[in-house]
Amino acid sequence: MMKLKWVVFLGLGVVFQSAAFAAETRIWTSRKGSTLEAELLKADATSATLVAKDSKQIVLKIEDLSLADRQFLVEYGNADPKLLVAGELGEPEKQVKIDSATIKKLKDGSLKLGEESESLFELTESEHFLVASAGKVNADSVAETAERLWHGMAFQHMNFRRDWADKRMLIFLAEDRPAYTAIGEWYQGRLRAAGNDEAAGRVKATWDQLGSTSISLNEEMMKAHNLHPQGILFNIREASQFKKAMGPFQIHTIAGALLTKQLGGVSSFGSEGYFAVTTGHSYFKEIALGGKSETQLLSVEGTGNDEISSKKGFEDGSSWVRGLKTAVRKGTVKVDLEPMLKWKLEGLKPEELVLIYSFSYYMQSSPQRLCAFATMVRRIESSNQIPPAVEIAKIFGFDSVQAFNADWELFIKEGNFK
């Protein structure tokens, strides 16, 4: 982890801060996923000169470096901010080369849910994930999907690799029915033991219908396997969805979990907009990388957690863009950031979900906008709240929310929204 040396003289603080950070060893990443641990020596408009551990100087093209690396060059290497929008957007998740040898089944490893559970899960390990599987399911393909999406986050967000550290994220794959039931009983018991009866009730009400969900782990499990506190659970009813890597539903769930991990917790007063940002991102990655949407959202309502409804976009997934464009042109859907940030899952209409998807698409549709999106993510990391609409507009270079809305609407009607 980088250490910052504090400077007493405030007038020189920024200069010394940049120098201290730039001289630190960090991991640099290419679009294809190759990494290099080195210090920054200097940077110009087209290249960065790094010093490896063996003191060898290595010159890299700026356009080959990740957006996260370019953000570092601008903030701590005094590089020209124009570097941030150099090169093409590309799809780093697809361009990265995953070495199949880094995904391996642990022959002597298994995971058990407490002393009373009889269900055992086989373990498959990759560089950043631990996949616990029960039943006939391809754990390797899910591990590959997760690693590709991890690379996409590390490529675009400067603090992602640092914040992840050396831990892994746990992914449950439950195709075996008794195993899936055992996870549900274990998780409900954990929630009740923590005094969270309401959450336990929601879990019980939706458990049989879930396709995937996030799941919090106990201290014993985290320490035993060096895991992050939040894991992912897939309830596998159709193994064909998990036969190959980068299936749409896999992408939706894992992409959302990774962004949520990076955003961190938000305070109760700062949670407005959290649903729109994370849900839009999940659908954007699912459709952009998987080619279609296979995901419906479950909503639990009613005082007794007894009203369960399904939320999704337009029936024909291929018509999302065409349908929204038509609705916006006719005026039946209004492109307006402020009310959208207040939307929640309950009562959500199909056209509203598709508008949330377009919001995320817009924010990641050009190098300039992607850079602004990365800045917004870092703002949320540090403040534990979603910025209000006027601040989001400023991050994206607009003086007002109205100007942001107008550009977003123009993107839907005439831009590269597809």
C-alpha positions in Angstrom: 0.0 0.0 0.0 1.3 3.5 -0.9 2.4 5.7 2.0 1.9 9.4 1.8 4.5 11.6 3.5 2.8 14.7 5.1 4.4 18.1 4.4 4.2 21.0 6.8 4.4 23.7 4.2 0.9 23.9 2.7 2.0 25.9 -0.3 4.2 23.0 -1.4 1.9 20.2 -0.3 0.5 19.3 -3.6 3.9 19.0 -5.3 5.4 16.8 -2.6 2.3 14.7 -2.4 2.5 14.0 -6.2 6.2 13.2 -5.9 5.7 10.8 -2.9 2.9 8.9 -4.7 4.7 8.8 -8.1 7.8 7.3 -6.5 5.9 4.4 -5.0 5.8 0.9 -6.5 2.4 0.0 -7.9 1.0 -2.5 -10.4 0.4 -1.2 -13.9 -2.1 -3.0 -16.2 -2.5 -3.3 -19.9 -5.8 -3.7 -21.8 -5.0 -7.4 -22.3 -4.4 -7.9 -18.6 -0.6 -8.1 -18.4 0.7 -6.5 -15.3 4.0 -4.9 -14.2 5.1 -3.9 -10.7 7.1 -0.7 -11.1 7.7 2.9 -10.1 6.8 5.9 -12.4 9.9 7.8 -13.6 8.3 10.2 -16.0 5.4 10.5 -18.5 4.7 12.6 -21.6 1.8 12.8 -24.1 2.5 9.4 -25.7 4.4 7.2 -23.2 5.2 6.5 -19.6 8.7 5.5 -18.4 8.6 3.0 -15.5 11.4 1.6 -13.4 11.0 -2.1 -12.6 12.3 -3.8 -9.4 15.5 -4.8 -11.2 16.1 -1.1 -12.0 15.4 -1.7 -15.7 13.6 1.2 -17.4 10.5 0.2 -19.4 8.7 2.6 -21.8 4.9 1.9 -22.3 2.5 3.5 -24.7 -0.1 5.6 -22.9 -2.9 4.2 -25.1 -2.0 0.6 -24.0 -2.3 1.5 -20.3 -5.5 1.1 -18.3 -7.7 4.1 -17.5 -6.8 3.6 -13.9 -3.1 3.9 -14.7 -3.8 7.1 -16.7 -5.8 8.5 -13.8 -2.7 7.9 -11.6 -0.4 9.6 -14.2 -2.6 12.7 -14.2 -3.2 13.0 -10.5 0.3 12.0 -9.2 2.6 12.2 -12.2 1.6 15.7 -13.3 0.6 14.4 -16.7 -1.7 16.2 -19.2 -5.4 15.4 -18.4 -5.9 14.7 -22.1 -4.3 11.3 -21.4 -7.6 10.3 -19.8 -9.4 10.2 -23.1 -6.6 8.8 -25.2 -7.3 5.6 -27.2 -10.5 3.6 -27.8 -13.0 2.5 -25.2 -12.7 -1.2 -26.2 -13.9 -4.0 -24.0 -11.2 -4.9 -21.5 -13.3 -7.7 -20.1 -13.2 -9.5 -23.5 -9.7 -8.4 -24.5 -8.0 -9.7 -21.3 -6.1 -13.0 -21.7 -7.1 -15.4 -18.9 -4.6 -18.2 -18.3 -6.6 -21.3 -17.7 -3.9 -22.7 -15.4 -4.7 -20.0 -12.8 -8.2 -21.5 -12.3 -7.8 -24.8 -10.4 -9.9 -27.1 -8.3 -8.6 -27.5 -4.8 -8.2 -31.3 -4.4 -8.1 -31.2 -0.6 -10.4 -28.2 -0.1 -14.1 -28.1 0.7 -16.4 -25.7 2.5 -19.1 -26.7 5.0 -21.9 -24.4 6.4 -21.5 -24.9 10.1 -21.3 -28.0 12.2 -24.9 -29.0 11.7 -24.9 -28.9 7.9 -24.2 -32.0 5.9 -23.7 -30.1 2.7 -20.2 -29.9 1.3 -19.1 -27.6 -1.5 -16.2 -28.3 -3.8 -13.8 -25.4 -4.1 -12.3 -23.9 -7.3 -9.8 -21.1 -6.9 -8.8 -18.3 -9.3 -6.6 -15.3 -8.6 -9.4 -13.2 -7.1 -12.3 -15.6 -6.4 -13.1 -18.8 -4.6 -16.0 -20.7 -6.2 -17.9 -23.2 -3.9 -20.0 -25.5 -6.0 -22.5 -28.3 -5.3 -24.0 -30.3 -8.2 -23.4 -30.5 -11.9 -22.1 -27.1 -12.7 -19.0 -25.7 -14.5 -17.2 -23.8 -11.8 -14.3 -22.9 -14.2 -16.6 -20.9 -16.5 -18.0 -18.8 -13.7 -14.5 -18.2 -12.3 -13.4 -17.0 -15.8 -16.4 -14.7 -16.0 -15.6 -13.2 -12.6 -11.9 -12.7 -13.5 -12.8 -11.0 -16.8 -15.2 -8.6 -15.0 -12.6 -8.0 -12.2 -10.1 -7.0 -14.9 -12.7 -4.5 -16.3 -13.1 -2.9 -12.9 -9.3 -2.8 -12.3 -8.9 -1.3 -15.8 -11.4 1.5 -15.3 -11.1 2.4 -11.6 -7.9 3.6 -10.0 -8.5 2.3 -6.5 -10.1 -1.0 -7.3 -7.0 -3.2 -7.3 -5.6 -1.5 -4.2 -8.9 -1.8 -2.3 -9.3 -5.4 -3.2 -5.9 -6.3 -1.7 -5.1 -10.0 -1.5 -8.5 -11.3 -0.5 -10.9 -13.3 -2.7 -14.7 -13.1 -3.2 -16.7 -16.2 -2.5 -19.2 -17.4 -5.2 -21.6 -20.1 -4.3 -22.9 -22.3 -7.2 -25.8 -24.4 -6.0 -27.3 -26.8 -8.5 -27.8 -29.5 -5.9 -31.2 -28.8 -4.3 -30.4 -30.0 -0.7 -27.2 -27.8 -0.8 -29.2 -24.8 -1.9 -31.8 -25.4 0.9 -28.9 -25.7 3.4 -27.5 -22.3 2.4 -30.9 -20.7 2.8 -31.4 -22.2 6.3 -27.8 -21.2 7.3 -28.2 -17.7 6.1 -31.6 -17.1 7.7 -30.2 -18.4 10.9 -27.3 -16.0 10.7 -29.6 -13.0 10.1 -31.9 -13.9 13.0 -28.9 -14.4 15.3 -27.8 -10.9 14.4 -31.3 -9.6 15.3 -32.3 -8.9 11.7 -35.6 -10.7 11.6 -37.0 -8.5 8.8 -34.1 -9.4 6.4 -34.5 -13.1 7.4 -38.2 -12.9 6.5 -37.4 -11.4 3.1 -34.8 -14.1 2.4 -37.3 -16.9 3.4 -40.1 -15.4 1.2 -38.0 -15.2 -1.9 -35.5 -18.1 -1.5 -37.2 -20.6 -3.8 -37.6 -18.0 -6.6 -34.1 -16.4 -6.4 -31.7 -16.7 -9.3 -28.9 -15.0 -7.5 -28.3 -12.8 -4.5 -25.5 -11.3 -2.4 -24.8 -13.0 0.9 -22.8 -11.9 3.9 -20.3 -14.3 5.4 -19.3 -15.0 9.0 -16.0 -14.3 10.5 -14.9 -17.9 10.7 -15.5 -18.4 7.0 -13.7 -15.2 6.1 -10.6 -16.0 8.2 -10.4 -19.6 7.0 -10.4 -18.7 3.3 -9.2 -15.0 3.3 -12.5 -13.7 1.9 -14.2 -10.4 1.5 -17.3 -10.0 3.8 -19.8 -10.2 0.9 -20.2 -13.2 -1.4 -22.4 -14.1 -4.3 -24.9 -17.0 -4.5 -26.3 -18.5 -7.7 -29.3 -20.7 -7.5 -28.7 -22.9 -10.6 -31.9 -24.3 -12.1 -30.6 -24.2 -15.7 -27.0 -25.4 -15.8 -26.8 -24.4 -19.5 -26.6 -20.8 -18.4 -23.3 -21.6 -16.7 -21.8 -24.0 -19.2 -19.7 -21.2 -20.8 -18.0 -18.1 -19.5 -19.6 -14.7 -20.0 -23.2 -15.7 -19.9 -25.6 -12.7 -19.6 -27.0 -13.7 -16.1 -23.5 -14.4 -14.8 -22.3 -11.0 -16.0 -25.3 -9.1 -14.5 -24.8 -10.6 -11.0 -21.0 -10.4 -10.8 -20.7 -7.0 -12.4 -23.2 -5.6 -9.9 -21.4 -7.2 -7.0 -18.0 -5.8 -8.0 -19.3 -2.2 -8.4 -21.1 -2.5 -5.1 -17.9 -3.7 -3.5 -16.0 -0.7 -4.9 -18.7 1.8 -3.9 -18.6 0.6 -0.3 -21.4 1.2 2.1 -23.6 4.3 1.8 -25.1 6.2 4.7 -28.8 6.2 5.1 -29.0 9.9 4.1 -26.8 9.2 1.0 -28.5 6.1 -0.4 -30.8 7.9 -2.8 -29.6 7.0 -6.3 -27.8 3.8 -5.2 -30.4 1.6 -6.9 -30.2 3.4 -10.2 -26.4 3.4 -10.3 -25.8 -0.2 -9.4 -28.8 -1.7 -11.2 -28.1 0.3 -14.4 -24.5 -0.9 -14.3 -25.5 -4.5 -14.0 -27.9 -4.3 -17.0 -25.4 -2.3 -19.1 -22.6 -4.9 -18.6 -25.0 -7.8 -19.1 -26.3 -6.5 -22.4 -23.0 -4.9 -23.7 -20.9 -8.0 -22.9 -23.5 -10.8 -23.0 -25.6 -9.5 -25.9 -29.0 -9.7 -24.2 -30.7 -9.6 -20.8 -31.8 -12.8 -18.9 -32.4 -11.0 -15.6 -35.6 -10.2 -13.7 -35.6 -8.4 -10.4 -37.7 -9.7 -7.4 -39.5 -7.3 -5.2 -40.8 -8.3 -1.8 -43.7 -6.1 -0.6 -46.5 -6.2 2.0 -46.3 -6.2 5.7 -45.8 -9.9 6.0 -43.3 -10.2 3.2 -46.0 -12.1 1.3 -46.3 -10.0 -1.9 -43.6 -11.0 -4.3 -43.4 -9.4 -7.8 -41.0 -9.6 -10.7 -39.5 -6.5 -12.3 -38.0 -6.5 -15.8 -37.6 -4.4 -18.9 -39.6 -4.7 -22.1 -40.7 -8.3 -22.8 -38.5 -8.5 -25.9 -34.9 -7.9 -24.7 -33.8 -6.9 -28.2 -36.4 -4.1 -28.3 -35.1 -2.2 -25.2 -33.3 0.5 -27.2 -35.9 0.8 -29.9 -38.8 0.9 -27.4 -37.1 3.5 -25.2 -36.2 5.7 -28.2 -39.8 5.6 -29.4 -41.1 6.4 -25.9 -38.7 9.3 -25.4 -39.6 10.8 -28.8 -43.3 10.5 -28.1 -42.8 12.1 -24.7 -44.3 9.1 -22.7 -40.9 8.7 -21.0 -39.2 11.8 -19.6 -35.4 11.8 -19.4 -34.8 13.4 -16.0 -32.0 12.6 -13.6 -33.5 14.0 -10.4 -36.6 11.8 -10.1 -34.8 8.8 -11.5 -32.4 8.9 -8.6 -35.4 8.5 -6.2 -36.7 5.3 -7.9 -36.6 2.0 -6.0 -37.4 -1.5 -7.0 -40.9 -1.4 -5.6 -43.4 -0.1 -8.2 -40.8 0.1 -10.9 -42.2 0.1 -14.4 -40.5 -1.6 -17.4 -39.8 1.7 -19.2 -38.2 3.1 -16.0 -35.9 0.1 -15.7 -34.8 0.6 -19.3 -34.2 4.3 -18.7 -31.9 3.3 -15.8 -30.1 1.0 -18.2 -29.7 3.9 -20.6 -28.3 6.1 -17.8 -25.5 3.7 -17.2 -24.9 3.2 -20.9 -24.7 7.0 -21.4 -22.1 7.3 -18.5 -19.8 4.7 -20.1 -20.4 5.5 -23.8 -17.2 7.5 -24.6 -13.7 7.9 -23.1 -14.7 11.3 -21.6 -17.9 10.0 -20.0 -16.2 6.9 -18.7 -13.6 9.0 -17.1 -16.4 11.1 -15.5 -18.1 7.9 -14.3 -14.8 6.7 -12.7 -14.6 10.1 -10.9 -18.2 9.7 -9.7 -17.4 6.2 -8.3 -14.4 7.6 -6.4 -16.6 10.4 -5.0 -19.1 7.8 -3.7 -16.2 5.7 -2.2 -14.9 8.7 -0.2 -18.2 10.3 0.8 -20.4 7.2 1.3 -23.3 8.8 -0.6 -24.5 9.2 -4.1 -23.9 12.8 -5.3 -27.1 14.8 -5.9 -28.2 15.4 -9.4 -26.6 18.8 -9.7 -23.2 17.4 -8.6 -23.4 14.5 -11.1 -24.1 17.0 -13.8 -21.0 18.9 -12.8 -18.8 15.8 -12.8 -19.9 15.2 -16.4 -19.0 18.7 -17.3 -22.4 20.4 -17.3 -23.5 23.6 -15.5 -27.0 22.3 -14.8 -29.1 19.2 -14.5 -31.1 20.4 -17.4 -28.0 20.4 -19.6 -27.1 16.9 -18.5 -30.6 15.7 -19.2 -30.6 17.3 -22.7 -27.3 15.5 -23.6 -28.5 12.2 -22.2 -31.8 12.5 -24.1 -29.8 13.4 -27.3 -27.7 10.2 -26.8 -30.9 8.1 -26.5 -32.4 9.6 -29.6 -29.5 10.1 -31.9 -26.3 8.7 -30.2 -24.6 5.4 -30.1 -27.4 3.9 -27.9 -27.9 0.4 -29.2 
